[in-house]
Amino acid sequence: MLSTGLPQGSVPKLERPGPLRDRVYGALLELITTRALQPGQHLVESELAGHLGVSRQPVREALQRLNTEGWVDLRPAQGAFVHEPTDEEADQLLTVRTLLEAEAARLAAANAGSAGIAALEALCAEGEEAVAADDVDAAVALNARFHAKVMELAGNAVLAELAGQVDRRVRWYYTPIARQRGRQSWIEHRALIAAIADRDQRRATELMREHTEHTRTSYHARQRS
């Protein structure tokens, strides 16, 4: 185990295709997104390289890229640390997410067919099972898949592209409150599915806006606790 505290068995295997620096970047980003590497945690190049089975150079390049994208802070004479998001950063991102997701819900209610609604119901059932089993990692992943499916059913490629740009950061903020939101989150998902199935665009918009706002307020409540 790394002295940086990386949980054993949490490191994703590096896929062979593509430049090594990109594969290392993807692996580190996944570890940060899932909070296997915690905000504020010191990232030691040699230890990360050993854990990933690579040299220090691709790790250094990946950390520089992650720094550019705001996932990692490089501090002179101290090294690399996982970025610690501020309340303002979280608020800005989750506000944008609310706008995108509310419009996606409206469009999904206008466009979704029976197959799409069935897919949402299946994801919701899996999410409920994950919550019942207290499997936070699965619940977070299924929550992301559920929202991605709503976005897909919206049928707007530009909207989906914008949502994709914030998806990883939304997962990052959602992970620490997943257990807190728990069953209530999936109850809200069920209500949303019903509105989409009824083709009630106004109701779907309102429900999604309320749902994403609940996530935002829960995140801030956690920060204050």
C-alpha positions in Angstrom: 0.0 0.0 0.0 1.2 3.5 -0.7 2.2 5.7 2.1 -0.1 8.2 0.5 -3.0 6.0 1.7 -4.2 4.6 -1.6 -6.7 1.8 -0.8 -5.4 -1.7 -1.7 -7.0 -3.0 -4.9 -8.3 0.4 -6.0 -5.9 1.0 -8.8 -7.4 0.4 -12.2 -5.4 -1.8 -14.6 -3.7 0.2 -17.4 -5.1 -0.7 -20.8 -2.5 -1.4 -23.5 -3.8 0.8 -26.4 -2.7 4.4 -26.5 0.3 6.4 -25.3 1.4 5.4 -21.8 1.1 9.0 -20.4 -2.6 9.0 -21.4 -3.2 5.7 -19.8 -1.5 6.8 -16.6 -3.5 10.1 -16.7 -6.8 8.1 -17.1 -5.9 5.8 -14.2 -5.0 8.7 -11.9 -8.1 10.7 -12.9 -10.3 7.7 -12.1 -8.7 7.3 -8.6 -9.3 11.0 -7.9 -12.8 11.0 -9.2 -13.8 8.0 -7.1 -11.9 9.6 -4.1 -9.6 6.6 -3.7 -7.2 9.5 -3.7 -8.7 12.0 -1.3 -8.7 15.8 -1.7 -5.6 17.3 -0.2 -3.7 14.0 -0.4 0.0 14.1 -1.2 0.8 12.4 -4.5 4.3 10.9 -4.5 5.6 10.2 -8.0 7.7 7.2 -7.2 5.0 5.5 -5.2 2.3 6.1 -7.8 4.8 4.8 -10.5 5.5 1.7 -8.5 1.8 1.0 -7.9 1.0 1.5 -11.6 4.0 -0.4 -12.8 5.5 2.4 -14.8 8.4 4.8 -14.7 8.1 8.2 -13.0 8.1 10.1 -16.3 4.5 9.3 -17.4 3.3 9.9 -13.9 5.0 13.3 -13.9 3.4 14.1 -17.2 0.0 13.0 -16.0 0.3 15.1 -12.9 1.1 18.1 -14.9 -1.9 17.6 -17.1 -4.1 17.0 -14.1 -2.8 20.2 -12.6 -3.7 22.1 -15.8 -7.2 20.7 -15.6 -7.6 21.6 -11.9 -7.6 18.1 -10.5 -4.1 18.4 -8.9 -2.2 21.2 -7.3 1.5 21.4 -7.9 3.1 23.3 -5.0 6.7 24.5 -5.2 9.1 22.6 -3.0 6.2 20.5 -1.7 5.1 18.3 -4.6 1.7 17.3 -6.0 -1.6 17.2 -4.0 -5.1 16.3 -5.0 -7.0 19.5 -5.4 -9.4 20.5 -2.5 -12.5 22.1 -4.1 -13.8 25.3 -2.6 -17.4 25.9 -1.8 -17.6 28.4 -4.6 -16.2 25.9 -7.1 -18.7 23.3 -6.0 -21.6 25.7 -6.1 -20.7 26.9 -9.6 -20.4 23.4 -11.0 -23.5 22.1 -9.4 -25.5 25.1 -10.5 -24.5 24.5 -14.1 -25.3 20.8 -13.7 -28.8 21.8 -12.6 -29.4 23.9 -15.7 -28.2 21.1 -18.0 -30.0 18.3 -16.3 -33.3 20.1 -16.1 -33.3 20.8 -19.8 -32.3 17.2 -20.5 -35.3 16.0 -18.4 -37.6 18.2 -20.4 -36.4 16.9 -23.7 -36.4 13.3 -22.4 -40.1 13.7 -21.5 -40.7 15.0 -25.1 -38.7 12.3 -26.9 -38.3 9.1 -24.8 -39.9 5.9 -26.1 -40.8 2.8 -24.2 -37.4 1.2 -24.5 -35.7 4.3 -23.0 -38.1 4.4 -20.1 -37.5 0.7 -19.5 -33.8 1.4 -19.4 -34.3 4.1 -16.8 -36.4 1.8 -14.7 -33.7 -1.0 -14.9 -31.0 1.4 -13.8 -33.2 2.7 -11.0 -33.8 -0.9 -9.8 -30.0 -1.5 -9.8 -29.5 1.7 -7.9 -32.0 0.8 -5.2 -30.3 -2.6 -4.8 -26.9 -0.9 -4.4 -28.3 1.4 -1.7 -29.9 -1.5 0.1 -26.5 -3.3 0.0 -24.7 -0.1 1.2 -22.5 -0.4 -1.9 -21.6 3.3 -2.3 -19.2 2.8 -5.2 -21.9 1.0 -7.2 -24.6 3.6 -6.2 -22.4 6.4 -7.4 -21.7 4.7 -10.7 -25.3 3.8 -11.3 -26.4 7.4 -10.4 -24.0 8.6 -13.1 -25.4 6.1 -15.6 -28.9 7.1 -14.8 -28.3 10.7 -15.5 -26.3 9.9 -18.6 -29.3 7.9 -19.9 -31.7 10.8 -19.3 -29.2 12.9 -21.2 -29.1 10.4 -24.0 -32.9 10.3 -24.2 -33.0 14.0 -24.5 -31.5 13.6 -28.0 -29.5 16.8 -28.0 -25.9 16.2 -29.0 -24.6 19.6 -27.9 -26.3 19.3 -24.5 -24.8 15.9 -24.1 -21.3 17.2 -24.9 -21.6 19.9 -22.3 -22.9 17.5 -19.7 -20.0 15.2 -20.5 -17.5 17.9 -19.7 -18.8 18.2 -16.1 -19.7 14.5 -15.5 -16.5 13.5 -13.8 -16.5 16.5 -11.5 -20.2 15.9 -10.6 -19.2 12.3 -9.6 -16.4 13.7 -7.6 -18.7 16.0 -5.6 -21.5 13.3 -5.3 -19.3 10.5 -3.9 -19.0 11.9 -0.4 -22.7 12.4 0.0 -23.9 9.3 -1.8 -24.7 7.5 1.4 -26.4 10.5 2.9 -28.6 10.9 -0.2 -29.1 7.2 -0.3 -32.6 5.9 -0.9 -34.1 9.3 -1.2 -32.1 10.0 -4.4 -33.6 6.9 -6.0 -37.1 7.8 -4.9 -36.6 11.1 -6.7 -35.4 9.1 -9.8 -38.6 7.1 -9.7 -40.7 10.2 -9.7 -38.7 11.6 -12.6 -39.2 8.4 -14.6 -43.0 8.7 -14.1 -43.0 12.2 -15.4 -41.0 11.2 -18.4 -43.3 8.3 -19.1 -46.3 10.6 -18.8 -44.6 13.0 -21.3 -45.1 15.8 -18.7 -42.3 18.1 -19.7 -43.0 20.7 -17.0 -43.1 18.2 -14.2 -40.0 16.4 -15.4 -38.1 19.8 -15.5 -39.3 20.7 -12.0 -38.4 17.3 -10.6 -34.9 17.2 -12.1 -34.2 20.8 -10.9 -35.3 19.8 -7.4 -33.3 16.6 -7.5 -30.1 18.3 -8.5 -30.6 21.1 -6.0 -31.0 18.5 -3.3 -27.5 17.2 -4.2 -26.1 20.7 -4.1 -27.6 21.6 -0.7 -26.5 18.2 0.7 -22.9 18.8 -0.4 -22.8 22.2 1.2 -24.4 20.8 4.4 -21.7 18.2 4.5 -19.0 20.9 4.2 -20.5 22.8 7.2 -20.8 19.7 9.4 
